[in-house]
Every structure is written in C-alpha cells, then in structure tokens.
Amino acid sequence: MAMPRPTRSKSAASRPNTRSAAQPDAPTAAAQVPRLQPPAHQHKKPAHAAGKRSKARRQVFAPGSAAEYELEVLPGIEMVALQELEGVAQVRDIRGGRFWYPLDPTRLTRLRGSVAVYRVKTFAVPRPKALLGHQLLQEVISYLRSVQSYGQHKSFRISAAGRETSTMQRLAEVISTELGIAHDPQDGEMLIRLRPSENPNFGPPDPETGERLAEEGWDILARITPRPLSARAWRVCNRAGGLNATIAFALLKLAGVREADRIFNPMSGSGTLLIERDLLGPSAALVGVDIDADAVECAQQNILAAGRQIEVAQVDAQATGLPPRSFDLIVSDLPWGDAVTVAGGNEALYSEFLKEMYRLLSRQGRLVVLTHEIRLFERLLGEQTRWHSRELFQVYSGGHHPKAYLLSKK
Ligand SMILES: C[S@@+](CC[C@H](N)C(=O)[O-])C[C@H]1O[C@@H](n2cnc3c(N)ncnc32)[C@H](O)[C@@H]1O
C-alpha cells in the first residue's frame, strides 16, 4: 500500500453508521477507581457538626430540581476531565468530581474524559441495613427506577464493601423484583455503588444559623449509562494494548487542538488516537501508520464505525519515507513489553522512533508520547540534546501506569 500523503481529514459523520457497537468494557476495574478528591478545605466538616443529630432524615438536600452526579475518572487525568466538565453549561457546585446539574443528563453522557458518570443520592442512615426499612427502601427504589428509566439498563450489580452480606443480598433481591431487571454480579449494566457519604452539604439548614450540617450517611451511586462512557460506540474492533479512550482524549487535549495542525499518529494500533482526535474537530491532515497489517485493518473498521474518514497505512514508523517536517503534531502510544517489532527490542525501536520523529516534525511542532517504558524513555531523553521534554501526566489504568510526555525541538 502506498504511503498516505498528508491530506485534510474529512468528517464522514453524515454517513449512516450501520455497524453494531460491540464495545469492550475496557475499564472493568472501574469500581476500584478511587473517587476524585475534592479540594482540601472541602474535606472539613463544620465544627458544629461534631454533635450528631438523633433523628435520621430521609430527604437529600436538592437545590431546585437539580440532581447530584459524580464522575469516575482515571487517576492522573483528573484535571482534563474536570476542565471538560467545567465547560458544560449549567453544571454547578463542582467538588472534586461531584457536582449538581439541573438538566436532562444526556449532555453528561457525552463527556469524553471520564470513565463513567453516576447519579448520586445521599441517605441519612448510619449503616446500609437501615435502607431496608419500608419508607427508605421505597426511596431507594424510586431513585434507582429513575436512573434505570433514563439508561434502560437490563441488569444491575452492586459494588460495596460487604456485598455478600445479608443486607446487600436483600437489597439486590428487592431491586431486581421492583425494577424487573436481573442481578448480574459480574456484568450488570447498572453499576450501583454504596459507600459512606462525604458530602459536606448534607442535611437541612440549621434553623438558627441557616448553615447546613454535616451528618453521617451513605451515598448510593448509580451509573447512568449501561456501558462506561470510555467504552466508545465506535470500537467494533479491539486489540490487546488498545488505548483507553479517555487517556487518548487527555493526551490530545493537552497536546492542543488546532485546526491548522498536520497530525501524524505512528503506531496507531486500533486507531483510538486518530478517531478521538478527529472527533475533537477538523485538522489540516490526520494520518496513522502501523507496521502490523491486522492493526491497520482493525483501525479501518473502527474508523468506519465512527463515521470518519482517516488515512491509515501499513508503514514502519522508524523509516516512513515521508518528507521532512511534514507534521505539526505527532502523537503516539508506543509499544511496550513484548509487543516489539525490531531486533534490539524497545531500546532500538524508541531510539529510531525519536530520530524519525525529529525529522518529520515541523520547527515549532509538538511530539506527544505515551509510554509504559518510563525508565528507558527517560534515559533516552537524558542522553540526547535535540529535544525539550516535559511530563504531562502519569495515569493509572487497569494495573498499568504509563506516562505521557510533550517534546519539542530545541
Ligand atoms: C501500544 S500499541 C498502540 C495501541 C493504540 N494506541 C490503540 O489504541 O490501539 C503499539 C502499536 O505499535 C505498533 N508498532 C510496533 N512497532 C512498530 C513500528 N516499527 N512501526 C509502526 N508501528 C509499530 C504495533 O503493531 C502496535 O499496534
């Protein structure tokens, strides 16, 4: 196949997408991802909250008709996810990944930097067992029913410390009966998480001071979509080592989204970076290469499913044959571990890659690299004098901790 020349990338969004969306639930470890930490001052409860109230309240503070939500984000890229959230009109009272939103949540399901979005409701109970009381149980069910009627989930699962306890089992039974959906502890579509509340705005105002009192309670979070947001509908082909789409989004946002950029994605694999970049807006050119014919075919399937038109070709990224300074932005998720194609392993590959990218990048261009081979990559950077480099983030995903760097020519 001939090497693609940089051309203006075109959106084919107007074409109907007839592919089925077999989405891998990439972040299956989602439930283990810690919640975003609110700023330090928001951890503090008001001093007067130390004396607990005797009567448990059943209503959660709700400003107007807004509902409370929480984002799940891969640790390390919180700043990108929060910046994206801040751009959503009418989102308010953001504390860590938690916020209030008064409108239909569909806009929230279009967030690309978050793994998932949950509806949150806080119950003023000292322990989950109290949720089984008749009145509270009705409230739990009506809350989960509203989430289910929005997301049309066909099954559910519960993530909580002690989910094998009789309380959790009883809760699961009632949810299944009342919502008419199956309890599937492994793959349930509505992920329901129970955990002690840290909501400082909990409880009605003190009648004398008007301040809201913190109080012990439990949060019930329910994922509003049947699949995580990171499991993109365009991913009809998946490959080992495929990049989590929220990491791709973070890399591209931090690289800068400029319409005038001619963009190159060497080692494009299943095409995650190419598709996510094209979805962010037009560019002067967008081209991907991979040395593996199956990877090229896989990327092409995903590109078609995404309704985009992006050129991908089978080419060795170490020797592309492209003219010098063809690109303003090069973004790459480098191979790691055993996924190496050259004698000499990753060391030789990374070294040749850096040389070829230096040749291909324009004078003011940016090279953004994600790698798991952190020690090797940093050693190579330390041994050279042609690149400035800056760390962008280290992300924690599925037991891996790759780092992202931004390089520019000295
Ligand atoms: C970590 S994977 C990229 C995954 C990709 N970001 C995705 O989302 O699927 C690395 C890719 O580099 C490709 N690769 C390895 N050596 C290469 C080379 N010399 N030239 C071009 N591609 C190469 C592999 O075939 C593999 O698809």
The ligand as an ORCA input file, in Angstrom:
! r2SCAN-3c Opt
* xyz 0 1
  C       0.632      0.163     22.283
  S       0.118     -0.259     20.677
  C      -0.814      1.134     20.153
  C      -2.225      0.990     20.591
  C      -3.118      2.038     20.000
  N      -2.923      3.339     20.590
  C      -4.564      1.605     20.151
  O      -5.354      2.332     20.777
  O      -4.921      0.521     19.710
  C       1.584     -0.115     19.763
  C       1.425     -0.355     18.292
  O       2.710     -0.118     17.693
  C       2.802     -0.921     16.550
  N       4.220     -0.962     16.144
  C       5.233     -1.614     16.742
  N       6.376     -1.379     16.087
  C       6.085     -0.545     15.064
  C       6.845      0.075     14.046
  N       8.156     -0.131     13.940
  N       6.214      0.875     13.184
  C       4.879      1.104     13.266
  N       4.109      0.529     14.188
  C       4.709     -0.271     15.097
  C       2.207     -2.245     16.988
  O       1.812     -3.008     15.861
  C       1.049     -1.773     17.862
  O      -0.127     -1.711     17.114
*
